[in-house]
Amino acid sequence: MSLKGKVAVITGGANGIGAAIVRRFRRDGTTVAIVDYQEPAQELLDDAEGWGAAAFFPCDVANGPDVEQAAKAVLEKFGTVSILVNNAGGSGKILAKTPEENTDEIWHYVMDLNITSIIRFCRILLPGMRAQNFGRIVNMSSSSRHGQPGPFVTMKSHLAYVTAKGAMATLTIQLAKDLGPDGITCNAIAPGMILPDPEARITKIIMDQPPELRDMILRSIAARRFGNGDDIAAVAAFLASEEAGYVSGETIDVRGG
């Protein structure tokens, strides 16, 4: 697909699903800015024949000044960004099992991490997309956006996380309506049970669960397997391509049926 020669920002690109998207985009010839609070493995940055270039920009996407600094640094190094993949997110760092345990600190952090970070990047990167009358925004929602029954083995604050991922679907729709006249699409991917790679945090959590719980999860998936990073990266590559120009405002579930 037509990703060659374009510049993409991928937040949370140092590991997990983000790293899989980085590899796919680079393999397709895209120049990639990896934005993350963790430094990526060297293999994500190494040159490879036919691959697009890559550079790392340290950033805590939940922190406004960090986002501004990183986004401006990307523009200074690579020029106009055509693709923004808002992959960074999560359920926070503090366990909150009940609504009463969701303090303002927990709630605001999860919202900043998942939702506010998108708007912060858009403020800085959208002018360049508008100027070239082309842009692709891909947000990372979750199949949990419809609500998730317990146990919440992979989440710290499941209430804040599910709310944020649900809000992301609505944000995606409105961005698509606002930006469509400028040739910019906005879509979201909603992964199901994705185990990106053996070293990913969620993979280790799921593999540590009792076999009967893993079997129960697998039986709920039509494909009878857990997803992997490449499953998500393939959809992200399509949504970021020129071929997806008539797809906008959609949240696409990738959960194996």
Summary of the structure (lengths in Angstrom):
residues: 257
radius of gyration: 17.5
end to end distance: 24.9
largest distance: 53.9
contacts: 884
relative contact order: 0.16
helix: 47%
strand: 16%
